């Protein structure tokens, strides 16, 4: 048996997240169906991150085992021929039997896009949280500074999270702003804020709750220094709202 690593991109708008669910269309389910069609055997496809419903991926990593003799490049083309156009395998290669996409990841970066008050670019409706108020990015950066390091992130953990420990380490978090964005070779003149979080791992909805809390700081609903108190509270009710899924991207995974 061979172990095949896949690198993937997907627009999560129309799907119920990564993980297989009964009577729901998911990325993992689509991949497993495609593997079955191509190889004739139903195999489990294991991913690096269980993205939520509506969340996108610029780089997701997954593996499956197969007895197929097809070369990885041929497997990639065959899988793409059996996947919808908003899910693409961008690379495929044979990998060591012990490689695990989740447990061997050194860090993951999730990025969140916010379109603040102004003329919202219609083409970003599926890919950003379009808010109707101005945001103070300096306040958001000040609030974000309290989140770096190894901490108990219980306040940023959604109910139903099955992780044994709420402790995670955020290596880097940034808040950047721009007046325009390049889209399909066209420059859209519209303000955009990007929140990027690099961590060793994430709890359920952790990135979205952090984004919601930073937006609250940016609009003046909470002082930036209160984020320290929110962490120490270890209570989900202390943090901000869970930001909508549409603005979140699994951007990069490093091994």
N, C-alpha and C positions, 0 to 999 in steps of 0.2 A: 504493500500500500504506500502511496505517495501522499505527502502533505503539501497542499498548494496554498500559497498566500495570495490574497487579492487586495489591491488598493481600489477604493470606490469613491465616487462622488454621487450625491443625490439631492434633489429638491424634495424636501420632506412634506411639502404642503398637503399632498393628497393621501398621505399614509399615516397609519396609527403607530408610528415609531419604528424602532428597530426590531424588537422582540416579537416572535411569533405569538399571535393571539387567535383564539377561536372566532371565526366569522369576521375577522378584520384583516385588511390588507396591510402587510408590514414589509419592511426591507428584507429582513431575514427570511421571511416566508417566500418572497419573490425569488431570492437567490437560491433557496433550497429547491424550489420548483424548477428553476433554470438548470441547476446542477443535475437534477433527475432527468430532465429532457435531454441534456447533452450526453450524460454518462450512462443512463439507464439504471442508476442506483440512487436511492434516496439517502442523502448524507446530511448530518447536522453541520451548518455553517456557523462558526463561532466568531463574534465580532469583538472589537477592542472596547467599544462603548455602546451602551444601550440608550441611544438617543430617543427623546420623547416624541410623541405625536407632533407633527408639524415642524420639527427641527431639521435643519439641513446639514450636509456634510461636504466639506471640500476635500477631506481625507479621512475616510474610515478604513480600517484594516480588518480583514477577516481571513479565516483559514477553513479548509475542509480536507478530508482525506478521500482518496479515490484510487481505484485500481485501473483507471483509464490510462492508456498509453499516449493519449493526446499531449502534445507539447503545450507548455503554458500559453504561448502566444495564440495557438489555435483554440485552446480552451477559452481564452479571453474573448476572442472574436465570436465564438459559438455562444457563450453566455450572454454577451451584449445583443446578439441576434434574438435572444429569448427574454430580454428584459425590456420594460417600458423605457421610453426615451428620457425620462427624468431620473433614471438610475443607470449609471455607467461604471463598468470595470475599467479602470485607467491603467492598471498594471497587474501582471500575474507572474509568479515565479514559484519554483519548488523550494521549500524551506525545510530546515531540520525538524525531525519528529518532535523534539521537545519545545519548539517555539509555540508560545501562547500569546495571542495579540493583546490580551488585557493584562495578564500578570507580568509580562516582560516589558511593558511600556515604561520608559523612564519618566515621561511627562506627557500631558495632553494640553492643548490650547483650545479653549472655546472663546469665540468672539461674538459680541452682541452689538447689533446696529440699531440706533435710535434716530429717527427723523424728528427734530424738534420743531417748534412753531414756525410756520412759513408755508411756502408753496410746496407741498409734498410731491415728490416725483412719482407719478402713477406707476412706473415700472418697478419701484421698490416696495410697493404695497405688500407683496408676498414675502419680502425679505427684511423688513424693518418694523420697529414699533413706532408708529406715527402718533406722536403726542401733540397736544394743542397748547403748549406753553413753552416758554424759553427756559433754558437750563444753564446754570452756572458751572462750567466745566472745571474751574479751579476748585470749587466746593466738592465736586465729584472726585477729583484727584485727591484732595485732602482726606475725604472719607475713605477712599480706596486704600490709602497708605496704612490704615489700621488693620487691613485684612491679610497683609503678607506675613509669611512665616507659618510654622506648624502650630495649629490651633484646633480646639474643639469647635466645629462648625454646626452644632446642633440647632442654632438659631436660623441657619440657612439650609435646613434639611426638611424636605416635604414629608408628610405622613405617608406611610406605606413603604418607606425606604428600608430595604433589607440588609444594608451594610452593617456589619458587626460593630464597627467603631465609627464615631462621628469625627474622628481626628483626621485632618487632611493638611497638606502643606502647599500653600500658594507660593510659588517661586517669584512670580512677577504678575503685576496687574497694572494696566495702563488705560487711560482715558484720552483719546485723541479726537480732534474735531477738524472738519474740512468744509469748505464752501461749495464743493462740487465732487462728483464721482464719475469715473469712466464706466460706461455700461455699453457693452457690445460695440465698442469702438466709438461711442458717442459720449460727449461730456454733458452730464446733467447738472445744471446750476441749481443746486439745492443743498442746504446745510445737512450734515450728517455727523453723528457722534458714534465712535467705535470704542467699546469696552472689551479689552482682551485680557484673559485670565489664563495663566500657565500654572498648572498644579500637578502633583503626583497622581491625583485621582479626584473624582467629583462624587458628591452625594446626589441623591435624587433631587432634581430641580435646583441644585446649589447655584449654578451659574445664573439661572433666571431670577432667583431670589436676590442674589448679589446685584444683578442689574436693576431690579426693581428698587432696592434699597439705595443704590447710588443715584438713581433718578429722583428719588425722594429728597436726597441731599441737594441735588442740583436745582430743584425747584423751591428749596427753602423750607420744606416740610419738617426736616430734621437737621440739627446742626451736625456738621461732619464729625465732630468729636464724639457724638453719641454712638457711632459705630462700635467703639471700644466697649461701651456698656451693653450693646446688643449682643456682641460675642460672649461677654461674661454672663449674660442672662441665660444662655443655653436654652432658649425658649423660642420656638418658631413665631409666636405671636409678637415678639419684640422687633422682628425685622420688617422690612417693607413688603409690598405685594410681590407676587410671582409675575415677572414680566411675561408677556405673550410669547408663545413658542416661535412665532414667525421670524423674529429677529435673531435667533440663535443659530450659530454655525459651529460644528466641530471642525476646527480649522486645520489642526496639525497634531500628529502623534509622533513622538520620537522614541527610539529604542536604543 
